Amino acid sequence: MTRSVNPNSPLVDIEPAIGRSPSVPARTEALMTRSAVVIEDDDDLRHLLTQTLEQHGFAVHAFPDGPAGVDAVRLLRPDLTTVDVKLDGIDGFEAVRRIRAFHDGYVLIISAVDDETATVEGFRSGADDYVIKPWRPYELRARIDALMRRPRALQPGEAAPGAWLEAGGLRLSPGSRRVELDGQSLDLTRSEFDVLQALMQRPGDVIEKAWIALMLRRQSGAHGEHVSGHDLHAVEVHLMNLRRKLGDDGRTGRWIETVRGIGYRFARRD
């Protein structure tokens, strides 16, 4: 049972490893448009940080160790990731370095290690800011707001506002949500467009089927991390329809290749 908590008190209940906190009503969660991954090995602090971020409008997913947290960031692509320095498996600096290899979201180190060497190492590993424990909830929220006002760098292949993603005769405009193939406009559903955009933004990378299912769920405003067989089948149907509209029968993999047992890959077309 979750008890009432003073946000300034370190004595709090343990946050579930993933999913919605029992203290957050479903209707409140539905209004959360930002996501965060919390990587913190202390149970009480993990819950307190989760609660603070949820109250600030984030849908939060919390993990107690470095490897699990890095895997979650790879799957969820959160807007914000908070990382403790002292973690099991790998330390926080290594966790940030691994995250930076594939993700450009905001990363905040929150640590009890208060010395210049650790702070410098945190920024060198790729963190956007370094906060010392114990932190105060309202001050932390202000730091996060200041952090997220900074413009994010574009990932390789990600389109700037107004730009088109192009591959051979296929063109996609994220801003106007238009798709053209050999000069002809394609009529795609919202889900088909979102899947195609995700694939074109990461040409050559394998996109997991479960990741696509979660992306479509978030795009529709829903939450939850459990991926059912029905969810995976829905992704297969979207891909089948998308391939048909692209003139790709699925066997040749002209535009979209299937990676058996994992997901899909956008074929590079220069």
Protein Blocks (a to p, Z undefined) as FASTA:
>chain_A
ZZdddfkbcbdcdddfbdcdfklcfklmmmpmbdcddddfblklmmmmmmmmmmnopacd
ddfbfklmmmmmmmnopabdcddfbdghiafklmmmmmmmmpccdcddddfbdcfklmmm
mmmnopabdcdddddfklmmmmmmmmmmpccdddehiacehiacdehjbccdfklopace
ehiacdddfklmmmmmmmmmmghiacdfklmmmmmmmmnopacjbdcfklmmmmmmmmmm
mmmmnopghlnommbccdehilccddddZZ
